[in-house]
Structure formats: C-alpha cells, structure tokens
C-alpha cells in the first residue's frame, strides 16, 4: 500500500530509529556502541534540519527516548547538547499549548497516561491511532491482548517489519480520487472512484474521519478532503464536522492541511457558516504564508506545493475549467512527493508515475482531437463569412476554448460543436438584429422559421438576414447528424423547439442578453442526449435553475465589462453574487427525490463557470490559458 523511502532523507527520521534501537538493545553492547557513535557524530546536524520536515511528533518522542536511554544507564550520548536542549524546549512549548489528547498519536513520548481511557480509543483491529509504534508502546505498558494481536498481524503482513501507520485506507482512497480528478483522467475509473467514496462515506462520523477506518480520533486533513469529495459526488454530507478543528476562531493546520480546508470551503451551500469561517481563515493564512515564503509543510515534502497553493488561491473553483486545471496539475504533479509521519514514506497509489503518464497521453490525445475540430470551426467561420457579422477570429477562438476546456472528452465533439456554433449565432442575432413581436400569439415554436420572419435591420441588408438564417439551418442539420451518429437519437424537433422558443422570447421583447445561456444549456443537453422531451422544461427544478443561471450570468456579464483589477477588488466584487452561486451549487450537487437528472443540472453549472471565468481573468491570462490548453503539448 505504501513504502518507506529506501534512503535516509531526514536526520530526525534517522535519529528516531537510532535512539529507539539504542534504548531497546541495552543487552547488545556492540550494536549499542555503533548506534551511540552514530548519534554523537550526527547530533549537530539536527540543528541544520528544517523543523517543519521533522518526522511527526519527533520533538515529543526523541526527548522521551533519550530520557529512557539515560535511565537505562546508556553512556556516551550527548544528552546536554545545545540542539537537544532546543528540541526539549520546543517539546515543552507544545505540551503547554496542545491538549495531551491531541498528542496521543505519539503516546510513546508521553508519561503519566490514563491507559484505561486510552484503550477505549482502540480501533476495531486493536491499534492505537493506526500507529504500530504507539500500539507497541501500549503493549509494553499494558499487555493489552488486542494491541498485541494488531502488532502480530502487522508484522506478519509486512514480513517482519511495520510501516509508520496502518491502515491508511481512508487517506489513500481520498487522495487517489482527488489526484485522478485533477489530472483529468477520473472518467476512466468511475466504478473504482464510487467504491472508494462509498468506503469513506461508510466510516464518516460527526467528528469527520481519520486516515484509517474506525478511528475515534479525526483530523483536519482527511475530514476536509473527505467532505469536499463526498459533496462533489452527491453524497448527503454536512460540513459541521469541521467545527471540531476550530478553537478560538482558528483551525488546526499545516500549509497542506489548511489548503485542503480552503478547497473544502469552496463547495459551500447557503448558510453554512463554518465553511464561511474556514474560507476566511484559510485564505488569509495561506496568503500570508505565500507572501513570506513560509510554505514548508510538516506533513508533506513537495517542491510543487507553493505553486499548487498559489494557483488554488488565484483560481476560484467557480472559475476553474477542467482542462485548465488538468494542464496545471500535470505540470505540478509530484511523483516523488514524500509524506511525513513517524518516518518518511511514499504512497504509490497517490503519487504514481503511471497516473502521470496516462494523464499526459490522454491530454495530448484530446488536444489533437480539439485541434482538428478547431480547423473545422475555422473553415465554417470563413465559409459563412462571419466576420461580416462582426465576429472576429479571436471571438471565435475564445468561445471554442471555453467549450473545449469545459467539455473535453473526444466522444463529446457533437456537444462542443453545438455549443460553439449556437453561442456564436445567438450572439449575432442578439447583437446585430432586433426581433419584433410575432405576428400571432398562437404561433408554434417548432416552426421557428416564422419567428425570425420579422427580423429588422440596423445596418445590414435583407440578404444578410436571409444568410444568417441559412447558416443557422445548416448548423442545426449538422447538430442532428452528429447526434444521430453519437447518441443514435433524432433530435430535430427538440432543436427546432429550443431555437423557436428562444427567438419567440426575443420577439416578445425579452432584451436580457443572458437569456442566451438558457438556450445554450438546452442545446448542449439535447445534443448530449440528456433531454429527450420538452416536458423536462416544465419541471419546477429546471425552471428554477434556468432563472438562477440567467440571473448569475447577467451579473457576470456586467462584471466582465467592468474588469475589476486586483485580487482584493475581485473578492469584494464577486461576493455580490456569491449567495446565488452557492444556491446554484446546492441545486446541482444535491439529489432531490423527484428532481431532474444530475447530468442535466451539471450543464447549468458548467456554462456558468465559463461566464465566471471570462469575467474573472484578464485578456492576457485567458490568452495564456488558450495557448496551453489548445496548442501546446505536455511533455
């Protein structure tokens, strides 16, 4: 499941083992002398080590081991070395600040313990906090039979040794799922991901979760990651467990842990105060750490962590497009990341060369398909002479990028084509023409050609009006053919009804440009085979989503025109529409007994995110993303 690094990577790691061996092997003089000599030769190097990268609880366990060695009469160890005194001082400060219960993972470094109370915290397998070291100490002190069974089981499973922590079933599953998603390859493992999250959900408690199943003790990191992934996948999960890690308006953390808390806070529903508090706290702490370059972590050694945190703060989840996120994460994925426990170790199912290789191959394969589609889109633009209607090649590229960065799977080319052409054509109709009231109130929307018979003109001639109608008909024919090929469904009537209804709204005086979002979502869902009947449009949840989406996108279009500069200014501005977006997220992620399908709801949010993206990023940032996502291969 995970492996300890084969090379000594950290002096605290080495000293922990060496001191423990010396204390335990009092009856083996030659081995003891060797270990004592090693301690004496290297003790000064501890002072040069990064405190954040010391193994978990080293400042608690190491002084305790030295004290035991001293009581055993082991001479020659520099007990009074300055660096030892410094570590003891750190231990004393921590003991004053942190409740003893929070240190029980390192109970082998503690004294005067209430063992009957501690043994009640055993996991069903008999371990103490899934720590073989802590459990072994419990065996020495109490002779508890369940603890002994756990140690025998672990030693047998690992051929005479024991890992720093076992099991790590919750932690390993959560981080594997998270990494697969961020690398853009989770779609290949959907059944496995569902099994992983079902496993985590089955062990979720009001306190949250720990890295190992069945633990009474829970931690910020696993609880934050677990909450976020379970919520994103539609599980009925409450953020209240995060309250257990908050004290005096602060949360317990390391940089990587507080970053996961920040990411969890982004999937907030309206009224969830604990997530509001978590986001405010975690954002401020991370921003301060970034500014001071204080991002060494006591849980993880990763050269990519600063970039990952910076990007996470710069790109809100609402503005994060799947292909942009995947491109960044592929470039920052840490195959060689080292995890810090009571020893330093790697976890192959989390940091895996095979994952990265698959992600790169898939990214480049998708990109090649997207480039073919871009060539076809440019030809359509030129053959249709869309420049004459005020659409530039740059406008076309932006719409193509937004569609492709959001719906990227090769098999969904029909949805991307429908998105791009529908958005371009609706923009033309909105921008250059006005539509007068339909001739009769009983006009059918399926005969949508009637709804554009009264298109007036500003500076364009009647021939141009007819030409744009012809281009629209040709596009709809293409959509129908693509759907017939890809989903084996005739969507002719649904397409005509969608466009006819939209044009009729304009003819009745609806001037809100954001109404095009409703059309766009409907067309994408039709071409993806998710809407099989117009009856779904009468569903109250669909109506609510449409109204909410139109409202959000209308506001985002205003923001795009204003282009607020500076992160603080952006934060303040976007808080204005935050509650509406939180409500949209709640509708999309929560299942309701008689609600519409999650896939249909997800399309609303996918489109909203592109409007948020356009409003949030500068032209230069967008240009950089376009270049990377569409035209630069990953190496």
PyMOL commands that set and color helices and strands:
alter all, ss='L'
color gray80, all
select helices_A, chain A and resi 11-24+29-48+51-53+58-71+82-97+100-109+115-119+132-142+145-157+169-182+186-202+220-232+239-245+255-265+273-291+305-314+317-319+322-332+353-383+386-389+393-406+410-432+448-452+462-486+492-507+515-527+534-538+540-562+567-589+598-616+619-631
alter helices_A, ss='H'
color red, helices_A
select strands_A, chain A and resi 3-4+246-247+250-251+300-301+338-340+344-346
alter strands_A, ss='S'
color yellow, strands_A
deselect
rebuild
show_as cartoon
